[in-house]
Amino acid sequence: MGTVAVVAHSGKTLEGGLGSLREELASAGVVDPLWFEVPKSKMAPKRVQEALDAGAELIFVWGGDGMVQRCIDTMVGSDATLAIVPAGTANLFASNLGIPKHIDEAVALGMNGPRRKLDVGLINGEHFAVMAGAGLDALMIRDADGVLKNRLGRAAYVLTGAKNIRAALRVETRVSIDGDTWFKGKASCVLVANVGKVMGDIAAFPEAQPDDGLLEIGVVTAKGFWQWSRTLAKTARGKAESSPFVETARGRKFDVRFAEPIPYELDGGDRKKTRRLRVKVRPAAVTVCVPSETS
């Protein structure tokens, strides 16, 4: 085993905490790993780059989807392997891949498990592993962030979703897929996904695979509480595409344009408003430790 590094969000907790992570790594023979702790995920890229510059071949990331996204954004193009210790709120990337939620099992997987090259998406210059969204999705993420999410966990998304359903406005939207116009009309939410399952293990994009060289896209045209309730009910049953208020497709490159600036998010992190999303897939861009059954 070459040089091992840990990049950890110090505000995230799991079982016995970072002390337990050190102990498990020591038991696996990694007594003195490169060790970086950050109080916010946006500070992680600099530490990941330091680890890469120091020759790290395996990087354990401790945190949630936002932390993993920041690290992947820096690791794309490197030869290093990512190992995830899911210490966040939703841990969607880890759950889609079947990565265990216990420190000892996550460390064992990182040290000895299979390696798999996975796709990532690139949106407006940033890489994402799970999904990116604009409209209602971004409003939910924005309002759930910070203290509310820390206090309520996943329930924060339910609360902010209910709050924003009535406030979510439909915006004139045009979507091109691989150069051809696919959608033109009013949309209240646009989602682009690299994996299939979203919050609560719901399969919003049942055909999605993180290594097929494609991204999924969904446009929601629902407005008001009644239409959104119908849409969410079908999504919860894994049949989002059957909703009259949902259109889905797949492709390698998407160009999404809005008539006015709206907020967007990627992997649970909110970003500033924009009138345009430029999205493309980066095939086999990052190597991740995964359980054998997902190989």
C-alpha positions as CSV (number, residue, x, y, z in Angstrom):
1,M,0.0,0.0,0.0
2,G,1.3,3.4,-1.0
3,T,0.8,6.7,0.8
4,V,-2.6,7.0,2.5
5,A,-4.3,10.4,3.3
6,V,-7.4,11.4,5.2
7,V,-9.3,14.5,4.4
8,A,-12.0,15.0,7.0
9,H,-14.9,17.4,7.7
10,S,-14.3,18.1,11.4
11,G,-18.0,19.0,11.9
12,K,-19.3,15.6,10.8
13,T,-19.7,12.7,13.2
14,L,-20.0,9.0,12.8
15,E,-19.9,6.4,15.6
16,G,-16.7,7.0,17.6
17,G,-15.6,9.9,15.5
18,L,-12.3,10.7,13.9
19,G,-10.4,9.0,16.8
20,S,-12.0,5.7,15.8
21,L,-11.0,6.3,12.2
22,R,-7.4,6.7,13.3
23,E,-7.6,3.5,15.3
24,E,-9.1,1.5,12.4
25,L,-6.5,2.8,10.0
26,A,-3.7,1.9,12.5
27,S,-5.2,-1.6,12.9
28,A,-5.0,-1.9,9.1
29,G,-1.3,-0.9,9.2
30,V,-1.6,2.8,8.4
31,V,-0.1,4.3,11.6
32,D,0.8,7.7,10.3
33,P,-1.4,8.8,7.4
34,L,-1.4,12.2,5.9
35,W,-4.1,13.9,8.0
36,F,-6.2,17.0,7.1
37,E,-9.2,18.3,8.9
38,V,-11.4,21.2,7.6
39,P,-14.3,22.9,9.2
40,K,-16.1,23.4,5.9
41,S,-16.2,21.3,2.7
42,K,-15.3,24.3,0.5
43,M,-11.8,24.2,2.2
44,A,-11.2,20.5,1.2
45,P,-9.9,21.0,-2.3
46,K,-6.7,22.7,-1.1
47,R,-6.0,19.8,1.3
48,V,-6.8,17.2,-1.3
49,Q,-4.3,18.9,-3.6
50,E,-1.7,18.9,-0.8
51,A,-2.3,15.2,-0.4
52,L,-1.9,14.5,-4.1
53,D,1.3,16.6,-4.2
54,A,2.6,14.6,-1.4
55,G,2.1,11.4,-3.3
56,A,-1.1,10.1,-1.8
57,E,-2.4,7.0,-3.7
58,L,-5.4,6.4,-1.5
59,I,-7.5,9.3,0.0
60,F,-10.1,8.6,2.7
61,V,-12.8,11.3,2.7
62,W,-14.8,11.7,5.9
63,G,-18.0,13.6,5.4
64,G,-21.2,13.8,3.3
65,D,-22.0,14.3,-0.3
66,G,-20.8,18.0,-0.3
67,M,-17.5,16.9,1.1
68,V,-17.1,14.1,-1.4
69,Q,-18.0,16.4,-4.3
70,R,-15.4,18.9,-3.3
71,C,-12.7,16.2,-3.1
72,I,-13.7,14.5,-6.4
73,D,-13.6,17.9,-8.1
74,T,-9.9,18.0,-7.3
75,M,-9.1,14.3,-7.8
76,V,-10.4,14.1,-11.4
77,G,-7.4,13.5,-13.6
78,S,-5.2,12.1,-10.9
79,D,-4.2,8.5,-10.3
80,A,-5.3,8.5,-6.7
81,T,-8.2,6.3,-5.4
82,L,-11.1,7.7,-3.3
83,A,-12.4,5.8,-0.2
84,I,-15.5,7.2,1.4
85,V,-16.4,7.1,5.1
86,P,-20.0,8.3,5.0
87,A,-20.3,10.7,7.9
88,G,-22.8,13.1,6.3
89,T,-26.6,13.6,6.4
90,A,-27.8,12.0,3.2
91,N,-24.6,10.2,1.9
92,L,-26.3,9.6,-1.5
93,F,-23.2,8.7,-3.4
94,A,-22.1,6.2,-0.8
95,S,-25.6,4.6,-0.6
96,N,-25.9,4.3,-4.4
97,L,-22.6,2.5,-4.4
98,G,-23.4,0.3,-1.4
99,I,-20.5,1.7,0.7
100,P,-21.0,0.6,4.4
101,K,-22.0,3.1,7.0
102,H,-19.7,1.8,9.7
103,I,-16.2,3.0,10.2
104,D,-14.5,-0.4,10.4
105,E,-16.2,-1.7,7.3
106,A,-15.6,1.5,5.3
107,V,-11.9,1.4,6.2
108,A,-11.7,-2.3,5.3
109,L,-13.3,-1.5,2.0
110,G,-10.9,1.3,1.3
111,M,-7.8,-0.7,2.2
112,N,-8.7,-4.0,0.5
113,G,-11.9,-3.6,-1.6
114,P,-12.3,-3.5,-5.4
115,R,-11.5,-0.3,-7.3
116,R,-14.0,1.0,-9.9
117,K,-13.6,3.8,-12.4
118,L,-16.7,5.9,-12.3
119,D,-18.1,8.7,-14.4
120,V,-18.7,12.2,-13.0
121,G,-20.7,15.1,-14.3
122,L,-19.2,18.6,-15.0
123,I,-21.6,21.5,-14.5
124,N,-20.5,25.1,-15.0
125,G,-16.9,24.2,-14.3
126,E,-17.5,21.9,-11.3
127,H,-17.6,18.1,-11.1
128,F,-20.4,16.3,-9.3
129,A,-20.9,12.6,-8.5
130,V,-24.6,12.3,-7.6
131,M,-26.8,15.0,-9.2
132,A,-27.3,18.7,-9.9
133,G,-30.5,20.5,-9.9
134,A,-32.1,23.9,-10.5
135,G,-35.4,25.3,-9.3
136,L,-37.3,23.6,-6.4
137,D,-34.5,21.1,-5.8
138,A,-32.0,24.0,-5.3
139,L,-34.4,25.9,-3.0
140,M,-34.8,22.8,-0.8
141,I,-31.0,22.4,-0.5
142,R,-30.5,26.1,0.2
143,D,-33.1,26.3,3.0
144,A,-32.0,23.0,4.5
145,D,-28.3,23.9,4.7
146,G,-26.5,24.7,7.9
147,V,-28.2,24.7,11.3
148,L,-31.5,23.2,10.2
149,K,-29.8,20.2,8.5
150,N,-27.6,19.6,11.5
151,R,-30.6,19.6,13.8
152,L,-33.1,17.7,11.8
153,G,-31.0,15.6,9.4
154,R,-32.9,14.2,6.4
155,A,-36.1,15.6,7.8
156,A,-34.8,19.1,7.0
157,Y,-35.2,18.3,3.3
158,V,-38.9,17.3,3.8
159,L,-39.6,20.4,5.7
160,T,-38.0,22.8,3.2
161,G,-39.5,20.9,0.3
162,A,-43.0,21.4,1.7
163,K,-42.3,25.0,2.3
164,N,-41.1,25.7,-1.2
165,I,-43.6,23.7,-3.2
166,R,-46.1,26.5,-3.1
167,A,-43.4,29.1,-3.7
168,A,-41.6,27.4,-6.6
169,L,-42.2,29.3,-9.8
170,R,-42.1,27.9,-13.3
171,V,-39.5,29.5,-15.5
172,E,-39.3,29.5,-19.3
173,T,-36.6,26.8,-20.0
174,R,-34.9,25.4,-23.0
175,V,-32.9,22.2,-22.9
176,S,-30.6,20.8,-25.6
177,I,-29.2,17.3,-25.5
178,D,-26.1,16.5,-27.5
179,G,-26.8,19.5,-29.7
180,D,-30.5,18.9,-30.3
181,T,-33.4,20.9,-28.7
182,W,-35.3,18.4,-26.4
183,F,-37.4,20.6,-24.1
184,K,-38.9,24.1,-24.4
185,G,-41.5,25.4,-22.0
186,K,-42.1,26.3,-18.4
187,A,-40.2,24.2,-15.8
188,S,-40.2,24.3,-12.0
189,C,-37.3,21.9,-11.6
190,V,-34.4,20.5,-13.7
191,L,-32.4,17.6,-12.4
192,V,-29.2,16.0,-13.9
193,A,-28.1,12.8,-12.4
194,N,-25.1,10.4,-12.5
195,V,-26.8,7.8,-10.2
196,G,-30.3,6.5,-9.8
197,K,-31.4,6.9,-6.2
198,V,-32.2,10.1,-4.4
199,M,-33.3,10.9,-0.9
200,G,-34.9,8.0,1.0
201,D,-33.6,5.4,-1.5
202,I,-36.1,6.5,-4.1
203,A,-35.1,5.5,-7.6
204,A,-35.8,8.7,-9.5
205,F,-33.7,7.5,-12.5
206,P,-34.0,3.7,-12.4
207,E,-31.8,3.2,-15.5
208,A,-28.9,5.3,-14.3
209,Q,-25.4,3.7,-13.9
210,P,-22.3,5.6,-12.7
211,D,-20.1,4.0,-15.4
212,D,-22.2,4.0,-18.6
213,G,-20.8,7.2,-20.0
214,L,-24.2,8.9,-19.8
215,L,-26.0,11.3,-17.6
216,E,-29.8,11.4,-16.9
217,I,-31.9,14.5,-17.1
218,G,-35.4,15.2,-15.8
219,V,-37.6,18.3,-16.2
220,V,-40.5,18.9,-13.9
221,T,-43.3,21.1,-15.1
222,A,-45.6,20.7,-12.0
223,K,-46.9,23.8,-10.3
224,G,-48.7,24.2,-7.0
225,F,-49.2,21.7,-4.2
226,W,-51.6,19.3,-6.0
227,Q,-49.4,18.7,-9.1
228,W,-46.3,18.4,-7.0
229,S,-47.9,16.0,-4.7
230,R,-48.9,13.8,-7.6
231,T,-45.4,14.0,-9.0
232,L,-43.7,13.2,-5.8
233,A,-46.0,10.3,-5.2
234,K,-45.1,8.7,-8.5
235,T,-41.4,9.4,-7.9
236,A,-41.6,7.7,-4.5
237,R,-42.9,4.6,-6.3
238,G,-40.0,4.7,-8.7
239,K,-42.2,5.8,-11.6
240,A,-41.4,9.4,-12.0
241,E,-41.2,9.1,-15.8
242,S,-45.0,8.1,-15.8
243,S,-46.0,11.5,-14.4
244,P,-47.6,13.9,-16.8
245,F,-45.5,16.6,-15.2
246,V,-42.1,14.9,-15.8
247,E,-40.0,14.4,-18.9
248,T,-36.8,12.4,-18.8
249,A,-33.9,11.6,-21.2
250,R,-30.3,10.6,-21.3
251,G,-27.2,12.1,-23.0
252,R,-23.6,13.1,-22.8
253,K,-24.0,16.9,-23.0
254,F,-26.8,19.2,-21.9
255,D,-27.3,22.9,-22.4
256,V,-30.0,24.3,-20.1
257,R,-31.1,27.9,-20.4
258,F,-33.5,29.8,-18.2
259,A,-35.4,33.0,-19.0
260,E,-34.2,34.4,-15.6
261,P,-31.5,33.6,-13.1
262,I,-32.5,30.8,-10.7
263,P,-30.5,29.0,-8.0
264,Y,-28.9,25.6,-8.6
265,E,-27.2,23.0,-6.5
266,L,-24.8,20.1,-7.0
267,D,-24.4,17.1,-4.6
268,G,-26.3,19.0,-1.9
269,G,-24.3,22.2,-2.0
270,D,-26.1,25.4,-3.1
271,R,-24.6,27.7,-5.7
272,K,-25.4,31.2,-6.9
273,K,-28.2,31.9,-9.3
274,T,-27.6,31.4,-13.0
275,R,-29.4,31.6,-16.4
276,R,-27.5,28.7,-17.9
277,L,-26.2,25.3,-17.0
278,R,-23.6,23.7,-19.2
279,V,-23.4,20.0,-18.3
280,K,-21.4,17.1,-19.7
281,V,-20.3,13.7,-18.6
282,R,-16.6,12.9,-17.8
283,P,-16.4,9.1,-18.4
284,A,-14.3,6.9,-16.0
285,A,-13.0,10.1,-14.4
286,V,-12.4,9.0,-10.8
287,T,-11.4,5.7,-9.1
288,V,-13.5,4.7,-6.1
289,C,-13.4,1.9,-3.6
290,V,-16.7,-0.1,-3.9
291,P,-18.1,-3.3,-2.5
292,S,-17.6,-6.3,-4.8
293,E,-21.3,-6.7,-5.5
294,T,-21.3,-3.3,-7.2
295,S,-18.3,-4.0,-9.3
